[in-house]
């Protein structure tokens, strides 16, 4: 096995469980609009994807978000809905702590500028673990389905592809990272992740996650 000196974790559905339907429900509660309308206007329309790729500042995003819905949603309410949609995975976060004692760790997520600025309010555990090494696709003007995002992230993190392990639940993003020359692990559960980290000598054999 190659030596790994940097491990990059995805956020949603790796470090936490992400419930998109719950997020839509919270936005519907805030706005009085139907969840299906919000889904179409914000997410299926491609607007939110543009934000993930860095098209807007946080202020511009919220202005366009409200224009798309025809109502006013505050930054506080937007962050509340996002916070309600996630459940931090304590076992995976504890695993990150163990890995961080061996090598540098980072986070790379496809998300936009409002969450980037409000990460500490939405997911304080991730903000504490990764600090400035929590990277967002919007700041890289790209997406994890594009190979180019990975060299851009590594330039910031000071890593090399052949010695970086990228962990994500998406096969598409794993394929992009592999295309950029990174080592990868397709996350399907913590047991498989423990085995992968042990194979790269980042965890002791016999480690039992909390």
Rosetta blueprint (number, residue, H / E / L):
1 X L
2 X L
3 X L
4 X L
5 X L
6 X E
7 X E
8 X E
9 X E
10 X L
11 X L
12 X E
13 X L
14 X L
15 X L
16 X E
17 X E
18 X E
19 X L
20 X H
21 X H
22 X H
23 X H
24 X H
25 X H
26 X H
27 X H
28 X H
29 X H
30 X H
31 X H
32 X L
33 X L
34 X L
35 X H
36 X H
37 X H
38 X H
39 X H
40 X H
41 X H
42 X H
43 X H
44 X H
45 X L
46 X L
47 X H
48 X H
49 X H
50 X H
51 X H
52 X H
53 X L
54 X L
55 X L
56 X L
57 X L
58 X H
59 X H
60 X H
61 X H
62 X H
63 X H
64 X H
65 X H
66 X H
67 X H
68 X H
69 X H
70 X L
71 X L
72 X L
73 X L
74 X L
75 X H
76 X H
77 X H
78 X H
79 X H
80 X H
81 X H
82 X H
83 X H
84 X H
85 X L
86 X E
87 X E
88 X E
89 X L
90 X H
91 X H
92 X H
93 X H
94 X H
95 X H
96 X H
97 X H
98 X H
99 X H
100 X H
101 X L
102 X L
103 X L
104 X E
105 X E
106 X E
107 X E
108 X E
109 X E
110 X L
111 X L
112 X L
113 X H
114 X H
115 X H
116 X H
117 X H
118 X H
119 X H
120 X H
121 X H
122 X H
123 X L
124 X H
125 X H
126 X H
127 X H
128 X H
129 X H
130 X H
131 X H
132 X H
133 X H
134 X E
135 X E
136 X E
137 X H
138 X H
139 X H
140 X H
141 X L
142 X L
143 X L
144 X L
145 X L
146 X L
147 X L
148 X H
149 X H
150 X H
151 X H
152 X H
153 X H
154 X H
155 X H
156 X H
157 X H
158 X L
159 X L
160 X L
161 X H
162 X H
163 X H
164 X E
165 X E
166 X E
167 X E
168 X E
169 X L
170 X L
171 X H
172 X H
173 X H
174 X H
175 X H
176 X H
177 X H
178 X H
179 X H
180 X L
181 X L
182 X L
183 X E
184 X E
185 X E
186 X E
187 X L
188 X L
189 X L
190 X H
191 X H
192 X H
193 X H
194 X H
195 X H
196 X H
197 X H
198 X H
199 X H
200 X L
201 X L
202 X L
203 X L
204 X L
205 X L
206 X L
207 X L
208 X L
209 X L
210 X L
